[in-house]
Every structure is written in C-alpha cells, then in structure tokens.
Amino acid sequence: MQTEQYFFEYLDRIAANTWPAESNTMVDHWLIRASNGITKRANSVFAIGSYPRDDNWLSHVEQFYHSHGLPAIFHVSSASPDQLDNLLQDQGYELDTPCYMMTADCQQVASHAEERIKKQYSSALDLELVITQSVTSEWLDAFLFLEQYPEERRGFYQGLCERMPASKAFFTLKDQGQTVALGTAIVEGEWAGFVNVIVHEEHRGKGYGYAILHAMTIWSITQGATQQYLQVIANNVPAVTLYEKLGYQMKYGYHYRVKYDLTALVSS
C-alpha cells in the first residue's frame, strides 16, 4: 500500500509540472496556485502528501484565494492525506469535476494506434504533421479556435506553454492546410504527459485522435519515455473510450473541492 501511495504521489507531482500556474505560494509543503481564475488546475491547492504542520492551513488557504478574488479550491486525489475530502466537505466545499488519471505503455499505444489507423482510418496517413519545440502563434491561434476559448485567454495559455518544462513539443495535424488536431507532450524521466489534446469537432470520427496520439507517443519514445499518462474529465466518455482502445487504464481518480463565494468564479 505504501508503494502504491508513493506511485500516486510521484505521478501527481510530474503531472502538476505540466500545468504550471502563473504564481505560487506554499503552506508548508502544499503548493497554492493562482492564475487569474483560468482553469481549476492552475488555481487550486496541490494537496498531496501529509497535512501541513501549521494547524491553521485551511485559514491561510482561504485568505490567500480571497485576497485574489478567487474561490478556494483543492485538488484532491489518491495521493492526498486521509480524510481531507471529508474534512473539506464538512467545511462546505463542493465536489467538482471528477477526473481520471490514465496511464499506458508507450510501445503498446504506438502499436495500437498504428494498427487502427491502417485498418480503419487510412486517410489519416495523409495528414501533415508539424512539431515545434516551443509554442507558436499559429499553434495558439488554432488551439483557442478549436477549444472555442475567448481571446482573453491567450495570455494565460501563452505563458502556460512557455512555463512547461523541457522536454516538450507542440503537435499540429493538418488536412489540406486546415488544422484538424492538436496536442502537447512533456517528457520527464520515463514518463510522457499529454495535455491540450483536441480534434476539430467537424473532423471527429476520422481517426485523427489516434493519429495525433500516435505522433505524440512516437516523439515521446525518442525522448526516452517508456510510459505515458493523461488526465481526462470522467464524464468525457468519447475521450475515455478512445484512450482505453489505445491501452490506457484508469489508475486512480481525482477531483476538486470548491468553496464558492459571491466574488469569485473559476473556469473549468
């Protein structure tokens, strides 16, 4: 059980590195993240390991977020301390956005993706693949468009991509010049983390999801990765199904606990 807990904590930590906040502070060893309310991941307490030694940790957290005009949010996972979820619930924190941490073997994903593309989605073989080591204006334009995010989020995602640790790469798949899929891969040690994976809604069902994940996996292998992970919202059934077909398995779940007030709202 201790070994399993260590694995959960290790994976949570490297996954957190793929989504660095604009500003951070600490309550003992817990990281408190803030990014002007854009995404819960970048505006929540990374609460893993033991409880802080300061008995007033909850008050400090709530004061920090209140001073930023944000709701207090906790990232709660299998690596969080015992009873944290119940404690927050008792303090009026609402359960929000259940997610899965899914993992897979790189070689297995590459093999499954290649097989499905060749057998079912041969048109995906004709797509143009563009890989850059840093985020470009073109990639960011396409990402905001595909996600249907407002222009006001550009600064956050520009900074996020720049703060992501090396080794990283930004992937674009094009069909006759039109961007049809995007993704970002970050490799740390033997693990590759995939974020910002999206397929153009008018081109879903054509195997482009397999194609972008295949490209990201092959690149990750060249960077030394043998395992890979991604985080997905639990009710995103199409995405979970796609990942399972590639050999991903749900390792554990996580969610957020949010204490809303009248002055602060945070995006999903």
Disulfide bonds with the S-S distance in Angstrom:
none
